[in-house]
Each structure stands twice: as C-alpha cells, then as structure tokens.
Amino acid sequence: MEPILSDPALPADPAPPAPRANWHSWAGAAFGIVILALAVWGITTIAGQVTLADVIADIRATPPHLFIAAALSAAMSYVFLIGYDWFATRHLGYRLPWSTMAAASFSSFTMSHTLGLTVVTGGAVRYRIYSRAGVKAADIAMIVVMCGWTFWLGVVTVAGLGLVANPDLARPVAAYLPAALAGPFEALLGPLMLGGVIAWVGLAAVRRRPLKLWRYRFALPDAGSTVLQIGIGIIDLAFAGGALFLLLPDAGPGLLGVLTIYGVAMVSGALAHAPGGLGVFELVIVALLRDSDKAGVLAALVMWRIVYTYVPFLAGVAVLLIGEARAVRRTRGAVPPKVAIAE
C-alpha cells in the first residue's frame, strides 16, 4: 500500500496561510443556521405533543439490562472508532503505539460528538496528541480528513442498503418533492448511494498516480484497503446506532432501518454545527420514526445521549488531562518523542 507522503523536495511543514472567509464558509454557516432553526421549530412542535412526565415515565420503565446492553454497544463503537485512526496512520506510513491511537481517537471523537465542529475540536485534540508522537502537521490534517471519509463511507453504505431494503424510509423526504419525482426518488436513492460507493472502490482499484493537493501528494488507498475502510465505518455505525435501537420502545423499521435513520440524523446534526448535533439529531430521529410513540423515542434519545455522548465526554476529558500531565513530565525529563515510520 503506497503511503501518503509530503513532497521531500519541499519544506517539511510550511506555515499554512491565514484562513479567510469565503462564500463557501458563509454558505455553510447559513445552511447550518437554517437547519438549526428548523430543528428548534420541530422540537417546539414535538414539545406540544409530549409531556416531560411521559418521557420520564418511559425512562423509568426501560429494563436495566437494556440500558446496560446499550452502554456496552456504545462502548464497542468507541473501540472500533480507533480503527479510523489506525487505518489513516497506517496509510500515511506511520506505525504508532495502540495507546497513542486510542487516546487520540477516543478523546477527539468524544469532544466532537459533544461540542460539534468536528474538524476544529477533533482536529485540535489529534494535533496535540499526534504532534507529540512525531507526526507531521500536514499528515495530522490528512488523518482528520481520512477519519471523516471513513465515517461518510460507512454512513452512505448503510443508508444505501437500508433504502434498498426499505425504500419507504425515503418517503418523509420524498413528500416534499413534486409527485412526478417522489416515486423515482424513493426507488432510486438507495441504489444510487450504493452505486456511488461501488464507483469509489472502482476508482481506488484503477487509480495509481498520487493526487497532488498544493504541496501535498495524496495516494488513494487501494481497493482492498478501501473495502476495509468501509467495513470499519459500518461496524462503528452498527454499534453506535445499535445502542439507540436497544433503547427504542418500538423500532418498526428494524435494525437496518434504524441504522439508516441514525446515519441520516448524524449527518444532519453535523451539517447544523450545533454542539453534538443537539436538537437536530433528535428531530430527525423522531420525524423519521413517525409511527413510534414520541415520548418513548425521546426517552430512548435521552438515555442514548447519556451512554454515547455525555459519559464518554467526561472520560475523554480525563484522557486528555492524563495525556497533558504525562507530556509535562516528559518535557521536564527531556524525553524526545519516538515514532516508527513504515518502509
């Protein structure tokens, strides 16, 4: 597997230009505000249909063994999230200790899942950890990009499978389209998503020349590595969405349907740039599980937030603090960081 390399004829880590606002950033911010405003409106509407007492009653009625099973499923998701960093660092040519990758993955994902702005929060945490391990700044940025791409490949694959198995999942979106387009949209959305993933694997199979991005040469993973990357994303999504599935009082669409809805909700929350997608994520889940009891779904979401977002966030903060304390001790002892580079 050809690694991604910085051009050796150029300076190792040139200073990046100061970021400037452009129409892309303004459009993204405006789009996020629109999604967040719709979420506030939707949650307000739902609040008029459900009482807090109903939600609390459903939480208390949840069997403890299901809550424990959901917590274990969420924990397994974070275990497989390490695979995102493992895949990216290996493709870049680094061989890092599992403890370093685990600390970077867990702490960065728990920060971004809770605080939002994935590139900023997760990127900053990864920079702190990987730079101390000897990883170049440009490579750290590419690790963030590759981890995000692994997530997208997993989401698109699962959503495509779910929509092929149950095209009705696209109906809430198709309802806003003209009648002539609604039927084809429902029928073709899943196959088109799967077709996109297959096309990407095909590109990875035939593309051998590295892509050049400014001063950086980017070699695509080969077809086998891309399939592995997709598998990592699918397994992570299965455990994360599976935690919510275990807590739902009535998962009419089944596990694959819930995973599809979960993936759509995660993407919507990320696009809104709200902290942890809060509000947007919940609105999408409730809207797409339209045939389920709303109080029960909201209760499941509250418990899911506890086991997947808030408890891991506290653990991630602890991991960061421990890492910073160890870094201070290493600095005082003048111990240089070590990193093994693959041949």
C-alpha positions as CSV (number, residue, x, y, z in Angstrom):
1,M,0.0,0.0,0.0
2,E,1.5,3.3,-1.1
3,P,1.6,5.8,1.8
4,I,0.6,9.4,1.6
5,L,3.8,11.5,1.6
6,S,4.8,15.0,1.9
7,D,6.9,16.2,-1.0
8,P,10.6,15.7,0.1
9,A,11.7,18.4,-2.2
10,L,9.7,21.0,-0.3
11,P,9.9,22.2,3.3
12,A,8.5,19.6,5.7
13,D,5.9,21.8,7.4
14,P,5.4,25.1,5.6
15,A,3.3,27.6,7.6
16,P,-0.3,27.4,6.5
17,P,-1.8,30.6,5.2
18,A,-4.2,32.5,7.5
19,P,-7.7,31.3,7.0
20,R,-10.0,33.6,5.1
21,A,-13.8,33.7,5.0
22,N,-15.2,32.9,1.5
23,W,-18.6,32.2,0.0
24,H,-18.2,28.5,0.9
25,S,-17.8,29.2,4.6
26,W,-20.6,31.7,4.6
27,A,-22.9,29.4,2.7
28,G,-22.1,26.5,5.1
29,A,-22.7,28.7,8.1
30,A,-26.0,29.9,6.7
31,F,-27.1,26.4,5.9
32,G,-26.3,25.3,9.4
33,I,-28.3,28.1,10.9
34,V,-31.3,27.1,8.7
35,I,-31.1,23.5,9.8
36,L,-30.8,24.6,13.5
37,A,-33.8,26.9,13.1
38,L,-35.9,24.1,11.6
39,A,-34.8,21.9,14.5
40,V,-35.9,24.4,17.1
41,W,-39.2,24.7,15.3
42,G,-39.6,21.0,15.1
43,I,-38.6,20.3,18.7
44,T,-41.1,23.1,19.8
45,T,-43.8,21.3,17.8
46,I,-43.0,18.0,19.4
47,A,-42.9,19.5,22.8
48,G,-46.6,20.4,22.4
49,Q,-47.4,16.7,21.8
50,V,-45.3,15.1,24.5
51,T,-45.1,15.9,28.2
52,L,-41.9,15.7,30.3
53,A,-43.8,13.3,32.7
54,D,-44.4,10.9,29.8
55,V,-40.7,10.9,28.9
56,I,-39.5,10.4,32.5
57,A,-42.1,7.5,32.9
58,D,-40.7,5.8,29.8
59,I,-37.1,6.2,31.0
60,R,-38.1,4.6,34.4
61,A,-39.9,1.8,32.5
62,T,-36.8,0.8,30.5
63,P,-35.4,-2.5,31.8
64,P,-31.9,-2.1,33.3
65,H,-30.5,-4.9,31.2
66,L,-31.4,-3.0,28.0
67,F,-29.7,0.2,29.3
68,I,-26.6,-1.8,30.2
69,A,-26.6,-3.5,26.8
70,A,-26.9,-0.1,25.1
71,A,-24.0,1.2,27.1
72,L,-21.9,-1.8,26.1
73,S,-22.8,-1.3,22.5
74,A,-21.8,2.4,22.7
75,A,-18.5,1.4,24.2
76,M,-17.9,-1.1,21.4
77,S,-18.5,1.8,18.9
78,Y,-15.7,3.8,20.5
79,V,-13.4,0.7,20.3
80,F,-14.0,0.5,16.6
81,L,-13.5,4.2,16.2
82,I,-9.9,3.5,16.9
83,G,-9.9,1.7,13.6
84,Y,-10.4,5.1,11.9
85,D,-7.1,6.4,13.2
86,W,-5.4,3.0,12.8
87,F,-6.4,3.0,9.1
88,A,-5.4,6.6,8.5
89,T,-2.0,6.5,10.2
90,R,-1.0,3.2,8.5
91,H,-1.9,4.6,5.1
92,L,0.2,7.6,5.8
93,G,3.1,5.3,6.6
94,Y,3.2,5.6,10.4
95,R,3.4,2.8,12.9
96,L,2.2,4.3,16.2
97,P,1.5,2.5,19.6
98,W,-2.1,1.5,20.1
99,S,-2.2,3.6,23.2
100,T,-1.4,6.7,21.2
101,M,-4.1,6.0,18.6
102,A,-6.6,5.0,21.2
103,A,-6.0,8.3,23.2
104,A,-6.3,10.4,20.0
105,S,-9.3,8.6,18.7
106,F,-11.3,8.4,21.9
107,S,-10.6,11.9,23.1
108,S,-11.1,13.6,19.7
109,F,-14.4,11.8,19.0
110,T,-15.8,12.4,22.4
111,M,-15.0,16.1,22.1
112,S,-16.5,16.4,18.6
113,H,-19.6,14.3,19.5
114,T,-20.3,16.6,22.4
115,L,-19.1,20.0,21.2
116,G,-19.7,19.8,17.5
117,L,-17.4,21.5,14.9
118,T,-15.7,18.1,14.3
119,V,-12.7,19.5,12.2
120,V,-11.9,22.1,14.9
121,T,-12.4,20.2,18.1
122,G,-11.4,16.8,16.9
123,G,-8.5,18.2,14.8
124,A,-7.1,20.2,17.7
125,V,-7.1,17.2,20.0
126,R,-5.5,15.0,17.4
127,Y,-2.8,17.7,16.8
128,R,-1.9,17.8,20.5
129,I,-1.5,14.0,20.7
130,Y,0.0,13.1,17.3
131,S,2.4,16.1,17.2
132,R,3.9,14.8,20.4
133,A,4.3,11.4,18.7
134,G,6.3,12.9,15.9
135,V,3.6,13.1,13.2
136,K,3.9,16.0,10.8
137,A,1.3,18.7,10.9
138,A,0.2,18.1,7.3
139,D,-0.2,14.4,8.0
140,I,-2.3,15.1,11.0
141,A,-4.7,17.2,8.9
142,M,-4.9,14.3,6.5
143,I,-5.7,11.9,9.3
144,V,-8.6,14.1,10.2
145,V,-9.8,14.1,6.6
146,M,-9.4,10.3,6.3
147,C,-11.3,9.7,9.6
148,G,-14.1,11.8,8.3
149,W,-14.2,10.0,5.0
150,T,-14.3,6.6,6.7
151,F,-17.4,7.8,8.6
152,W,-19.0,9.0,5.4
153,L,-18.3,5.8,3.5
154,G,-19.9,3.8,6.4
155,V,-23.0,6.0,6.6
156,V,-23.6,6.0,2.8
157,T,-23.2,2.3,2.6
158,V,-25.5,1.5,5.4
159,A,-28.1,4.1,4.3
160,G,-27.9,2.7,0.7
161,L,-28.5,-0.8,2.0
162,G,-31.3,0.3,4.2
163,L,-33.1,2.3,1.5
164,V,-32.8,-0.7,-1.0
165,A,-34.3,-3.0,1.6
166,N,-37.0,-0.5,2.6
167,P,-37.5,2.4,0.1
168,D,-40.3,3.8,2.3
169,L,-37.6,5.2,4.6
170,A,-37.2,8.0,2.0
171,R,-40.9,8.8,2.0
172,P,-40.7,11.7,4.6
173,V,-38.2,13.5,2.3
174,A,-39.9,12.5,-1.0
175,A,-43.2,14.0,0.4
176,Y,-41.7,17.5,-0.2
177,L,-40.9,16.7,-3.9
178,P,-43.3,17.0,-6.9
179,A,-45.5,13.9,-7.3
180,A,-43.7,13.0,-10.6
181,L,-40.3,12.9,-8.8
182,A,-41.4,11.4,-5.4
183,G,-41.7,7.8,-6.7
184,P,-38.4,7.7,-8.6
185,F,-36.6,9.4,-5.7
186,E,-37.8,6.6,-3.3
187,A,-36.9,3.8,-5.7
188,L,-33.5,5.1,-6.9
189,L,-32.0,6.8,-3.8
190,G,-30.7,3.6,-2.2
191,P,-29.2,2.1,-5.5
192,L,-27.6,5.5,-6.3
193,M,-25.9,5.6,-2.9
194,L,-24.6,2.1,-3.2
195,G,-23.6,2.8,-6.8
196,G,-21.5,5.8,-5.5
197,V,-19.7,3.6,-3.0
198,I,-19.0,0.9,-5.7
199,A,-17.7,3.6,-8.0
200,W,-15.3,4.8,-5.4
201,V,-14.0,1.3,-4.8
202,G,-13.5,1.0,-8.5
203,L,-11.6,4.3,-8.7
204,A,-9.4,3.1,-5.9
205,A,-8.7,-0.1,-7.9
206,V,-7.5,1.7,-11.0
207,R,-6.1,5.0,-9.7
208,R,-2.3,4.6,-9.1
209,R,-1.0,8.1,-9.5
210,P,-1.0,10.2,-6.3
211,L,-3.2,13.2,-6.3
212,K,-1.5,16.5,-5.5
213,L,-3.1,19.0,-3.2
214,W,-1.0,22.1,-3.1
215,R,2.3,20.9,-1.5
216,Y,0.9,17.5,-0.6
217,R,0.9,14.3,-2.5
218,F,-2.1,12.1,-1.8
219,A,-2.2,8.4,-2.7
220,L,-5.7,6.8,-2.6
221,P,-6.0,3.6,-0.6
222,D,-6.2,0.6,-3.0
223,A,-9.5,-1.3,-3.5
224,G,-8.8,-3.8,-0.7
225,S,-7.9,-1.1,1.8
226,T,-11.0,0.9,0.8
227,V,-13.2,-2.1,1.4
228,L,-11.6,-2.4,4.8
229,Q,-12.2,1.3,5.4
230,I,-15.9,0.9,4.6
231,G,-16.1,-2.1,6.9
232,I,-14.7,-0.2,9.8
233,G,-17.2,2.6,9.2
234,I,-20.1,0.1,9.0
235,I,-19.2,-1.7,12.2
236,D,-18.8,1.6,14.1
237,L,-22.2,2.8,12.9
238,A,-23.8,-0.6,13.7
239,F,-22.7,-0.4,17.4
240,A,-23.5,3.3,17.8
241,G,-26.9,3.0,16.1
242,G,-27.4,-0.3,17.8
243,A,-27.2,1.3,21.2
244,L,-30.2,3.5,20.2
245,F,-32.0,0.6,18.7
246,L,-31.8,-1.3,22.0
247,L,-33.4,1.6,23.8
248,L,-36.3,2.3,21.4
249,P,-39.7,1.1,22.6
250,D,-40.8,0.2,19.1
251,A,-38.3,0.0,16.3
252,G,-40.7,-0.6,13.4
253,P,-38.2,-0.3,10.6
254,G,-36.0,-3.0,12.2
255,L,-32.3,-2.7,12.9
256,L,-31.2,-1.8,9.4
257,G,-33.9,0.8,9.1
258,V,-32.9,2.3,12.5
259,L,-29.2,2.4,11.4
260,T,-30.2,4.2,8.2
261,I,-32.2,6.8,10.2
262,Y,-29.4,7.1,12.7
263,G,-26.9,7.8,9.9
264,V,-29.1,10.5,8.4
265,A,-29.6,12.1,11.8
266,M,-25.8,12.1,12.5
267,V,-25.1,13.8,9.1
268,S,-27.9,16.3,9.7
269,G,-26.5,17.2,13.2
270,A,-23.0,17.6,11.7
271,L,-24.3,19.9,9.0
272,A,-26.1,22.1,11.6
273,H,-22.8,22.6,13.5
274,A,-24.8,22.5,16.7
275,P,-22.9,21.2,19.8
276,G,-23.2,17.4,19.3
277,G,-26.0,18.0,16.8
278,L,-28.2,18.5,19.8
279,G,-31.8,19.2,18.8
280,V,-31.2,18.4,15.1
281,F,-30.3,14.8,15.7
282,E,-33.3,14.3,17.9
283,L,-35.7,16.0,15.5
284,V,-34.6,13.8,12.6
285,I,-34.9,10.6,14.6
286,V,-38.4,11.5,15.9
287,A,-39.6,12.6,12.4
288,L,-38.3,9.5,10.6
289,L,-39.7,7.2,13.3
290,R,-43.1,8.8,12.8
291,D,-45.0,5.6,13.6
292,S,-43.4,5.1,17.0
293,D,-44.5,6.6,20.3
294,K,-42.9,10.1,20.5
295,A,-42.4,10.0,24.3
296,G,-40.8,6.6,24.1
297,V,-38.4,7.8,21.3
298,L,-37.5,10.9,23.2
299,A,-36.8,8.8,26.3
300,A,-34.6,6.5,24.3
301,L,-32.7,9.5,22.9
302,V,-32.1,10.9,26.4
303,M,-30.6,7.6,27.5
304,W,-28.6,7.2,24.3
305,R,-27.1,10.7,24.9
306,I,-26.0,9.6,28.4
307,V,-24.3,6.4,27.3
308,Y,-22.9,7.6,23.9
309,T,-22.2,11.3,24.4
310,Y,-22.0,12.6,27.9
311,V,-20.4,9.8,29.9
312,P,-17.7,9.3,27.1
313,F,-17.2,13.0,27.0
314,L,-16.2,13.0,30.7
315,A,-13.9,10.1,30.1
316,G,-12.4,11.8,27.1
317,V,-11.6,14.9,29.2
318,A,-9.9,12.6,31.7
319,V,-7.8,11.0,28.9
320,L,-6.8,14.5,27.7
321,L,-5.8,15.6,31.2
322,I,-3.8,12.5,31.8
323,G,-2.0,12.9,28.5
324,E,-1.2,16.5,29.2
325,A,0.2,15.6,32.6
326,R,2.4,12.9,31.1
327,A,3.6,15.4,28.4
328,V,4.6,17.8,31.1
329,R,6.6,15.1,32.9
330,R,8.3,14.1,29.6
331,T,9.2,17.7,28.9
332,R,10.8,18.1,32.3
333,G,12.7,14.9,31.7
334,A,13.7,15.9,28.2
335,V,12.5,12.6,26.7
336,P,12.1,13.0,22.9
337,P,9.1,11.5,21.2
338,K,9.6,8.4,19.1
339,V,7.7,7.3,16.0
340,A,8.3,4.4,13.7
341,I,7.9,5.1,10.0
342,A,6.9,2.1,7.8
343,E,9.3,1.3,4.9
